[in-house]
Amino acid sequence: MSGNSTQESNSNPLDLAPQTLRSDEVTLLWEKPELALPGISYIILSDDESVCVTTKTHFTVKGLSPDTEYVFSVLAKPEDGDSVRAGNPLTVRTKAKESVVSILDHGAVGDGTTLNTRAIQAAIDACPAGGVIRIPEGVFLSGALFLKSGMTLEIAEGGVLKGSADPEDYEPFIRNRFEGWELETYASLLNAGALDSAGPANVRNISIRGKGTISGGGQKLGAAMQDAHGFRSRGRLICLMNAENIEVQGLTLEETPCWTLHYIYSENVSCHGLTFKSVAHNGDGIDPDSSRNSFIFNCVFTTSDDCIAIKSGKNPEGNVVNRPTENVRVFDCRFTEGCGISIGSEMSGGVRNVLIEDCVAGNLRWGLQIKGTKDRGGFVENVTVRDCGLRLITIYSDVYYNNDGEPAPEQPYYRNFRFENIDLTKGNASEPVIQVNGFPAEGHQTRDVIFENISLPEGSAITVDRAKDIVFSNITTTDGKKPAYTITQSENVAY
């Protein structure tokens, strides 16, 4: 066949990122073809005309017309060979032109000192269905704000939604979840939904987007909240509860009092094009918590704690609530500073179906980590990490913090992990670059784990403890020697 021909493949569906369809743009997602080779590129077609060639597995098509039907498709093109259609063509109709309301029309003043909570909240409350609340250029100081279904909060380039540093501006307390416990805390700067561990979504179709900045009250606010009502009383920068069809896009998120973007009991969430800057104690980037269908892509993380921490509650409450986090895809992200790209440590409701690919991490303290304790209960299963540049892979069964709950009736299990095509050559060989640990109870070893095509630094060590059915295939070091393996309390480990 000629190099210009196209073969059909329906195994890698083309889809929309949740809540990204607007009147003038849409964000497309697709999966890599099986056995994708280096050098593969993707041709995006709109009504059979090429609009872009990219090496990413996402693309935002802009400049569309309102209320108009478009047919999109993607061709996967190796350096040498035929193009393959990545799934069936996708037909979408853009939305009608959105109405826009400026917060200035409700009396907001962008001088950095006027408290605009009432003015901005009035604009939100008055927003028509499908409308846009726009924060223009300027610094708009505010306390806690509460979003509603069917709206967009848009922060223009040069615009800053700045959180007050006064804890009283985040009262009254609201019910949410923090570090695995449901409890009353200060409100966050941006809030949506009402916490209901047994219920479905109660807020839907929200976008928080733009080219501007959301900047919280920072460490000063976090310290004041903690001094007044304790460590777990702190609000977040953005907290979404029982929310469905959510987009957070394009913004710089900074100066959080603790976690930056936290969503609980939620579904269909897109986080993309974001820049995270955190120096706060517990300053995580994104925390998906007992939530389904998360897409985190094209983001940059510089944080003081975990860049991403995938959670599902803590023993014993998390076991009773029993809502896992499922179907998380993290791709095309850069992690420049922080503790880790993490699953856990609160994972008592379980975590399954996580894909991390095409990411690059700097010197994260704990690297790519799966972590918990024997008291957590729950599970982590079906995790794939591929085509990434990392420095450390750690599977922990014991952490020294946040372990104050009564033990679950049964220890957790970790199973079905795959790590492939990973560059660890910038790792620190003075400690094990890959660590695999299981739990002490009989039958709770970490099991069914494959490491394939992994590059390590010179002098690397790998440790495996309490594990079963572990395979290391094509593990190489920069000096051409095999890494040193230490295998304890394990069975059927091939290397």
ABEGO torsion letter per residue (X at the ends): XBAABBBBBAABBBBBBBGABBAABBBBBBBBBBGBBBGBBBBBBBGGBBABBBABABBBBBGBBBGBBBBBBBBBBBABEBBBBBEBBBBBBBBBBBBBBBAAAAGBBBAGABBAAAAAAAAAAABBBGBBBBBBBEBBBBBBBBBBBGBBBBBBBGBBBBBBABAAAAOBBBBBBBGGBBBBBBBBABBBEBBBAABBBABBGBBBBEABBBBBAEAAAAAAAAAAAEAAABBBABBBBGBBGBBBBGBBBBGBABBABBBBGBBGBBBBGBBBBBABBGBBBBBBBGBBGBBBBGBBBBBABBABBBBAEBOAAAAAAGBBBBGBBBBGBBBABEABBBBOABAAAEBBGBBBBGBBBBBBAAEBBBBBBAAAEEBBBGBBBBGBBBABBBBBABBABGAABBBBABBBBBBGBBBBGBBAAABBAABBABBBBBBABBGABBBGBBBBGBBBBBGBBBBBBGBBGBBBBGBBBAAGBBBBBBBBGBBGBBX
